[in-house]
């Protein structure tokens, strides 16, 4: 029975691998969470699951902040270029 569970779990993991691999931050978070969970009392799988969720969340926040910074940089350069263009026309 245990072997059947192992086979089904492995098959499910392989089937979901493409979806999980696109989740940025999940692998790094899962590795850290798995180690922390194992050290905290043999809860490596739970730690990996929570680490994946936290890592993915942190990656989304980082991407959002980078996009906002890029938008602000683009807006600032447009304003500077527009102001310079107006001054050049005078």
TORKOL-4160 file (C-alpha; in steps of 0.2 Angstrom, whole numbers, padded with zeros to 4 digits, m for minus):
90
<pt num="1" X="0000" Y="0000" Z="0000"/>
<pt num="2" X="0014" Y="0012" Z="0004"/>
<pt num="3" X="0022" Y="0009" Z="m0013"/>
<pt num="4" X="0006" Y="0013" Z="m0022"/>
<pt num="5" X="0005" Y="0029" Z="m0012"/>
<pt num="6" X="0023" Y="0033" Z="m0017"/>
<pt num="7" X="0020" Y="0029" Z="m0035"/>
<pt num="8" X="0004" Y="0040" Z="m0036"/>
<pt num="9" X="0012" Y="0055" Z="m0027"/>
<pt num="10" X="0027" Y="0054" Z="m0039"/>
<pt num="11" X="0015" Y="0053" Z="m0054"/>
<pt num="12" X="0005" Y="0068" Z="m0047"/>
<pt num="13" X="0021" Y="0078" Z="m0044"/>
<pt num="14" X="0028" Y="0075" Z="m0062"/>
<pt num="15" X="0011" Y="0079" Z="m0069"/>
<pt num="16" X="0011" Y="0096" Z="m0060"/>
<pt num="17" X="0029" Y="0100" Z="m0063"/>
<pt num="18" X="0026" Y="0112" Z="m0078"/>
<pt num="19" X="0014" Y="0122" Z="m0068"/>
<pt num="20" X="0024" Y="0123" Z="m0053"/>
<pt num="21" X="0040" Y="0127" Z="m0062"/>
<pt num="22" X="0032" Y="0143" Z="m0068"/>
<pt num="23" X="0029" Y="0149" Z="m0051"/>
<pt num="24" X="0043" Y="0161" Z="m0048"/>
<pt num="25" X="0050" Y="0159" Z="m0030"/>
<pt num="26" X="0042" Y="0143" Z="m0027"/>
<pt num="27" X="0058" Y="0132" Z="m0028"/>
<pt num="28" X="0069" Y="0143" Z="m0018"/>
<pt num="29" X="0055" Y="0145" Z="m0004"/>
<pt num="30" X="0051" Y="0126" Z="m0004"/>
<pt num="31" X="0070" Y="0122" Z="m0002"/>
<pt num="32" X="0071" Y="0134" Z="0013"/>
<pt num="33" X="0054" Y="0129" Z="0020"/>
<pt num="34" X="0058" Y="0111" Z="0019"/>
<pt num="35" X="0074" Y="0112" Z="0028"/>
<pt num="36" X="0067" Y="0123" Z="0041"/>
<pt num="37" X="0052" Y="0111" Z="0043"/>
<pt num="38" X="0063" Y="0096" Z="0045"/>
<pt num="39" X="0074" Y="0105" Z="0058"/>
<pt num="40" X="0058" Y="0111" Z="0068"/>
<pt num="41" X="0052" Y="0093" Z="0070"/>
<pt num="42" X="0051" Y="0082" Z="0055"/>
<pt num="43" X="0038" Y="0093" Z="0046"/>
<pt num="44" X="0048" Y="0095" Z="0030"/>
<pt num="45" X="0034" Y="0092" Z="0018"/>
<pt num="46" X="0023" Y="0105" Z="0027"/>
<pt num="47" X="0038" Y="0117" Z="0027"/>
<pt num="48" X="0041" Y="0115" Z="0009"/>
<pt num="49" X="0023" Y="0119" Z="0005"/>
<pt num="50" X="0022" Y="0134" Z="0015"/>
<pt num="51" X="0039" Y="0140" Z="0009"/>
<pt num="52" X="0033" Y="0138" Z="m0009"/>
<pt num="53" X="0018" Y="0149" Z="m0005"/>
<pt num="54" X="0028" Y="0162" Z="0004"/>
<pt num="55" X="0042" Y="0162" Z="m0010"/>
<pt num="56" X="0029" Y="0164" Z="m0023"/>
<pt num="57" X="0021" Y="0178" Z="m0014"/>
<pt num="58" X="0038" Y="0187" Z="m0011"/>
<pt num="59" X="0042" Y="0185" Z="m0030"/>
<pt num="60" X="0025" Y="0193" Z="m0035"/>
<pt num="61" X="0028" Y="0208" Z="m0023"/>
<pt num="62" X="0046" Y="0210" Z="m0030"/>
<pt num="63" X="0040" Y="0210" Z="m0048"/>
<pt num="64" X="0026" Y="0222" Z="m0044"/>
<pt num="65" X="0038" Y="0234" Z="m0035"/>
<pt num="66" X="0050" Y="0233" Z="m0050"/>
<pt num="67" X="0036" Y="0236" Z="m0062"/>
<pt num="68" X="0031" Y="0252" Z="m0052"/>
<pt num="69" X="0049" Y="0258" Z="m0051"/>
<pt num="70" X="0051" Y="0255" Z="m0070"/>
<pt num="71" X="0035" Y="0265" Z="m0073"/>
<pt num="72" X="0041" Y="0279" Z="m0062"/>
<pt num="73" X="0057" Y="0280" Z="m0071"/>
<pt num="74" X="0049" Y="0280" Z="m0087"/>
<pt num="75" X="0037" Y="0294" Z="m0082"/>
<pt num="76" X="0051" Y="0304" Z="m0075"/>
<pt num="77" X="0062" Y="0303" Z="m0091"/>
<pt num="78" X="0046" Y="0308" Z="m0101"/>
<pt num="79" X="0043" Y="0323" Z="m0090"/>
<pt num="80" X="0062" Y="0328" Z="m0091"/>
<pt num="81" X="0062" Y="0326" Z="m0110"/>
<pt num="82" X="0046" Y="0336" Z="m0112"/>
<pt num="83" X="0052" Y="0350" Z="m0101"/>
<pt num="84" X="0069" Y="0350" Z="m0110"/>
<pt num="85" X="0059" Y="0350" Z="m0127"/>
<pt num="86" X="0049" Y="0365" Z="m0121"/>
<pt num="87" X="0064" Y="0375" Z="m0115"/>
<pt num="88" X="0073" Y="0371" Z="m0132"/>
<pt num="89" X="0058" Y="0379" Z="m0142"/>
<pt num="90" X="0058" Y="0395" Z="m0133"/>
